[in-house]
Amino acid sequence: MQLTPELLLRAYAVGIFPMAESRDDPEIHWIDPEMRGLLPLDQVHVPRKLKRKIQRGAFDVRVNTAFTEVIRCCAERAGNRPETWINPTIEALYSELHRMGFGHSVEAWQVEPETGEEQLVGGLYGVALGAAFFGESMFSRENDASKVALVHLIMRLRKGGFGLLDTQFTTPHLRQFGTVDVPRSHYRALLSKALMRQAVFPRQIGQEDIELQLQDFD
């Protein structure tokens, strides 16, 4: 069976997602974890130091301006990530989902002091369907860049009326923000509820809204 963007969306709607064993593995495997990682949008924790970094605008945060570059960076092997699960097929499929309006990226940009050139230094991408957002992968080339992108994602999801942020798995990186594991059956019930609603993924969020949301995070 050929994997298409439409099939991918149907898979998300029933709670499964694709991964490859490695960047060089052409095969796609469907994943349906017994325990699923979720970040409850009403129970987000943001460390105080990170809040201050966001408030002072350490990075220029943008949405959907460099989706293909973000997924390419997430697919790259790095020192702390010798292997990735994003193969060229997955890269192409999610880029198509972005063109269809379902795939979104949140990007952290920084200006190179010596050249004045803007550089993409961190970010994440995922898929929005109904009022559910499925976080796929993130990368960081500067300290806290991916964390800032994640908090900006959370703020946009809350503002846009989303009810579910699926992180797929939990990691120490995600647990510090409040990510929890839930059983598959509970996840599917939450997913079904979220898919019955519509939400909007906001490209822009005002500074006043940022300040208010940061105050709301514990």
Secondary structure, DSSP 8 states (H G I E B T S, - for coil): ----HHHHHHHHHTT-EEE-SSTT----EEE--SEEEE--TTS----HHHHHHHHTTSSEEEESSSHHHHHHHHHS-BTTBS--S--HHHHHHHHHHHHHT-EEEEEEEEE-TTT--EEEEEEEEEEEETTEEEEEEEEESSTTHHHHHHHHHHHHHHHHT--EEEEES--HHHHTTT-EEEEHHHHHHHHHHHHTS-----S---HHHHHHHHHH--
